[in-house]
Amino acid sequence: MTKAGVGALGVVLLAVLIFLGVSSWSRQPAVATPSSQPINFPHNTHVGTYKIDCQYCHADARRSEYAGLPSVQRCLGCHKIVAADRPDIKKLAEYGARGEPIPWTRVYKLPEFTYFPHKAHVQFGVACQRCHGPVETMTTVSARTGPTLVNDLLHLAGFRAAPPPLSMGWCVDCHREQNATRNAHAPLDCIACHH
């Protein structure tokens, strides 16, 4: 084999290694994508500006596996008066008049074999932002999860980090940290989260 052949083979192998490294680096453990919603709901206004507690809208989080979504009536409790002239609030009122729930598009979705009870985490005092990122700064909640080369480079450049990866390793690390620092009894066995 000539020097040129060895050099070309080296370049091809290097390209394959870089491709495999980048593709495995950017794997996302949980299906979570930003999505367009039927009504724009600016979390930065509700949570950031007006300091509405997450559990006011997501009331099931303290008593259920799922955080739940607010009913149209809950939203209209304020919005019959507040900003009632805005187009999205008019859409909200139309859902209320028809007696229909808002058909929100799911943002966070863990694998089917994973059990995540919001109730246990809320009752222990884990802040919503720990898993969902700084929702109080988000206009639209986007669940960009997983480590990516772009996210890491942005972080190195001093920009705000993306929400946490919601991966098994990340959850286990959090459980270990809580057990060590807060004298928690967060489970570390597989059956606690997988069934």
C-alpha positions in Angstrom: 0.0 0.0 0.0 1.4 3.4 -0.9 1.7 6.4 1.4 -1.3 8.1 -0.3 -3.4 5.0 0.3 -2.5 4.9 3.9 -3.2 8.6 4.3 -6.6 8.2 2.6 -7.5 5.3 4.8 -6.5 7.3 7.8 -8.7 10.2 6.8 -11.7 7.8 6.2 -11.1 6.2 9.6 -10.9 9.6 11.3 -14.1 10.7 9.6 -15.9 7.5 10.8 -14.7 8.0 14.3 -15.7 11.7 14.4 -19.2 10.7 13.0 -19.6 8.0 15.6 -18.5 10.3 18.4 -20.8 13.1 17.5 -23.8 10.9 16.8 -23.5 9.1 20.1 -22.8 12.4 21.9 -26.0 13.9 20.8 -28.3 10.9 21.6 -31.4 12.0 23.5 -32.5 9.6 26.1 -36.1 11.0 26.4 -38.4 12.1 23.6 -38.9 15.7 24.2 -39.2 18.4 21.6 -40.4 22.0 21.4 -43.8 22.0 19.9 -46.3 24.5 18.7 -49.3 24.8 21.1 -52.9 25.7 20.3 -52.6 28.7 22.6 -49.3 30.5 23.3 -48.6 30.2 27.0 -45.7 32.4 28.1 -44.2 30.7 31.2 -41.9 33.7 31.6 -44.9 35.9 32.1 -46.9 33.6 34.4 -44.1 32.1 36.5 -41.3 34.8 36.0 -43.2 38.1 36.1 -46.3 37.2 38.2 -44.7 34.5 40.3 -47.5 32.1 39.9 -46.4 28.8 41.5 -46.1 25.9 39.1 -48.5 23.8 41.2 -51.3 26.4 40.7 -51.6 25.2 37.1 -50.0 21.8 37.4 -52.0 20.9 40.6 -51.8 17.1 40.1 -48.0 17.2 40.6 -48.3 17.1 44.4 -50.7 14.1 44.4 -50.0 12.1 41.3 -47.5 10.5 38.9 -48.4 13.2 36.3 -48.2 16.9 36.8 -51.4 17.5 34.8 -52.6 20.5 32.9 -54.9 23.3 34.1 -58.5 23.2 33.0 -59.9 26.0 30.8 -61.9 27.1 33.8 -58.7 27.5 35.9 -57.2 29.7 33.1 -60.4 31.7 32.7 -60.4 32.4 36.5 -57.9 35.2 35.7 -58.4 35.7 32.0 -62.1 36.6 32.1 -60.7 39.9 33.2 -56.9 40.0 32.6 -55.8 40.4 28.9 -59.3 39.3 27.8 -58.9 41.3 24.6 -55.8 39.4 23.3 -56.2 36.9 20.5 -54.9 33.9 22.5 -57.2 34.7 25.4 -60.1 35.0 23.0 -59.2 31.4 21.8 -59.1 30.3 25.4 -62.6 31.8 26.0 -63.9 30.0 22.9 -62.7 26.6 24.3 -64.4 27.5 27.5 -67.7 28.5 25.7 -67.7 25.1 23.9 -66.8 23.2 27.0 -63.8 21.7 25.4 -60.4 21.2 26.9 -57.4 22.8 25.3 -55.7 20.2 23.1 -52.1 20.9 24.4 -49.3 19.1 22.7 -47.2 17.0 25.0 -43.6 18.3 25.5 -42.0 15.9 28.0 -42.2 12.2 27.3 -40.2 9.6 29.1 -39.9 6.0 27.7 -42.9 3.8 28.5 -40.8 1.5 30.7 -39.9 4.4 33.0 -41.9 5.3 36.1 -41.5 8.9 37.3 -43.9 10.0 40.1 -44.1 13.8 40.3 -45.7 13.4 43.7 -42.6 12.0 45.5 -40.4 14.6 44.0 -42.7 17.6 44.8 -43.3 16.3 48.4 -39.5 16.1 49.0 -39.1 19.7 47.8 -37.4 19.1 44.5 -37.8 22.3 42.5 -39.5 21.9 39.1 -36.6 23.7 37.5 -34.3 20.9 38.6 -35.7 18.7 35.9 -37.5 21.1 33.6 -34.9 23.8 33.4 -35.5 27.6 34.0 -39.2 27.6 33.0 -39.6 31.1 34.5 -37.4 32.4 31.6 -39.1 30.4 28.8 -41.6 32.0 26.5 -42.4 28.5 25.1 -41.4 25.5 27.1 -39.0 23.5 25.0 -37.6 20.3 26.4 -34.4 20.2 24.5 -32.8 17.4 26.4 -29.5 15.5 26.3 -25.9 16.5 26.0 -25.0 17.8 22.6 -21.8 19.2 21.2 -23.6 22.5 20.4 -25.0 22.8 23.9 -21.6 22.1 25.5 -19.9 24.7 23.2 -22.6 27.3 24.1 -22.1 26.6 27.8 -18.3 27.0 27.4 -19.0 30.3 25.7 -21.0 31.5 28.7 -24.5 31.1 27.4 -27.3 29.5 29.5 -27.2 25.8 29.6 -30.0 23.7 28.2 -32.4 21.9 30.5 -31.0 18.7 32.1 -30.8 15.5 30.0 -33.5 13.5 31.8 -31.5 10.3 31.4 -31.2 7.4 33.8 -27.7 8.4 34.7 -28.7 11.9 35.5 -31.6 10.8 37.7 -29.4 8.3 39.6 -26.8 11.0 40.1 -29.4 13.3 41.5 -30.7 10.5 43.8 -27.2 9.9 45.1 -26.6 13.6 45.7 -29.9 14.0 47.6 -29.1 10.9 49.7 -25.7 12.3 50.6 -26.6 16.0 51.1 -30.2 16.0 52.3 -30.3 12.6 54.1 -32.9 11.5 51.6 -33.8 7.9 51.0 -34.1 8.2 47.2 -34.1 4.7 45.7 -31.2 3.5 43.7 -32.5 0.1 42.7 -33.7 -0.5 39.2 -37.3 -1.6 40.1 -38.0 1.9 41.6 -38.2 3.5 38.1 -38.4 0.6 35.7 -41.3 -1.9 35.6 
